[in-house]
Amino acid sequence: MKGFWNGLFNFFWIILVGIWSAIASLLTGVACCITLIGIPFGLQHFKFVNLVFAPAGRVVVTHFGKHPFMNIFWLIFGGIFTAVAYYILGLLLCVTIIGIPLGLQLFKVAKFNLAPFGCEIVKAE
């Protein structure tokens, strides 16, 4: 039964939030992969597309210590801004009762944006 609700939530998520965030992140990943030095960052954007397209039923496990230099570099050049934007949007959605599930998923997306290198997206148990 839980899988049904996750699937239903992901359906509405894709329509309201997921498709736009996935397209933006996919385009950013492609732009990063054009340069040789940007390939690791582009790959993180592609991993992000996987999460942002259907976040329900998944958990973000961060391992900041695996790649601390890359995570700090990520934070300095945009990660902190996108994470704060997702947190603010999540807080705004949590003001309404119907927006709480969407807001909670945005907190998960923001957590990924803080330290994507070494981060794993696993199925919730």
C-alpha positions in Angstrom: 0.0 0.0 0.0 2.9 2.3 0.8 4.2 1.9 -2.8 0.8 3.0 -4.2 0.9 6.2 -2.2 4.5 6.9 -3.1 3.6 6.4 -6.8 0.6 8.6 -6.5 2.6 11.3 -4.8 5.4 11.1 -7.4 2.8 11.5 -10.1 1.6 14.8 -8.7 5.2 15.8 -7.8 6.3 15.3 -11.4 3.5 17.5 -12.7 3.9 20.3 -10.1 7.6 20.4 -9.3 9.6 17.5 -10.6 9.6 18.0 -14.4 10.8 21.6 -14.1 13.5 20.9 -11.6 14.6 17.8 -13.6 14.8 19.8 -16.8 16.8 22.6 -15.2 19.2 20.2 -13.6 19.6 18.1 -16.7 20.5 21.3 -18.7 22.9 22.4 -16.0 24.5 19.0 -16.0 24.9 19.0 -19.8 26.4 22.6 -19.6 28.8 21.4 -16.9 29.9 18.4 -18.9 30.9 20.5 -21.9 34.0 21.5 -20.1 36.5 18.9 -18.9 36.8 20.3 -15.4 33.0 20.5 -15.0 32.3 16.8 -15.7 32.2 15.7 -12.0 29.7 18.5 -11.3 27.6 17.6 -14.3 27.5 14.0 -13.0 26.1 15.2 -9.7 23.4 17.1 -11.5 22.5 13.9 -13.4 22.3 12.1 -10.0 20.1 15.0 -8.8 17.7 14.5 -11.7 17.1 11.0 -10.5 16.1 12.3 -7.0 14.1 15.4 -8.0 12.1 13.5 -10.6 10.5 11.1 -8.1 11.6 11.7 -4.5 8.9 9.8 -2.6 10.0 6.5 -1.2 13.7 7.5 -1.3 16.1 8.7 1.3 19.2 10.8 0.9 22.3 9.5 2.8 25.1 12.0 2.9 28.8 11.2 3.3 30.4 14.7 3.3 33.8 13.2 4.3 34.1 11.1 1.2 34.9 14.1 -1.0 35.2 17.2 1.3 37.1 19.4 -1.2 34.5 18.8 -4.0 31.6 19.3 -1.6 33.1 22.6 -0.3 33.7 23.7 -3.9 30.1 22.8 -4.7 28.8 24.8 -1.8 30.8 27.9 -2.7 29.7 27.9 -6.4 26.0 27.4 -6.1 25.1 24.6 -3.8 24.4 26.7 -0.8 22.1 29.0 -2.8 20.1 26.2 -4.3 19.8 24.4 -1.0 18.6 27.6 0.7 16.1 28.2 -2.1 14.7 24.7 -1.7 14.5 25.1 2.1 12.6 28.4 1.7 10.3 26.9 -0.8 9.7 23.9 1.5 9.0 26.2 4.4 6.5 28.2 2.3 4.7 25.0 1.2 4.6 23.7 4.8 2.5 26.7 5.8 -0.5 25.0 4.1 -1.7 21.6 5.1 -1.9 20.3 1.6 1.6 21.6 0.9 3.3 19.8 3.8 4.1 16.6 1.8 5.7 18.7 -1.0 7.6 20.8 1.5 9.0 17.7 3.2 10.3 16.3 -0.1 11.9 19.7 -0.9 13.8 19.4 2.4 15.2 16.1 1.1 16.2 17.7 -2.2 17.9 20.6 -0.3 19.8 18.1 1.8 21.2 16.6 -1.4 22.2 20.0 -2.7 24.3 20.6 0.4 26.8 17.8 -0.3 26.1 15.8 -3.4 29.6 14.2 -3.7 29.5 10.9 -1.9 25.8 11.2 -1.4 23.6 8.2 -2.0 19.9 8.0 -2.9 18.5 4.8 -1.5 15.0 3.4 -1.2 13.3 4.1 2.1 12.6 1.0 4.1 
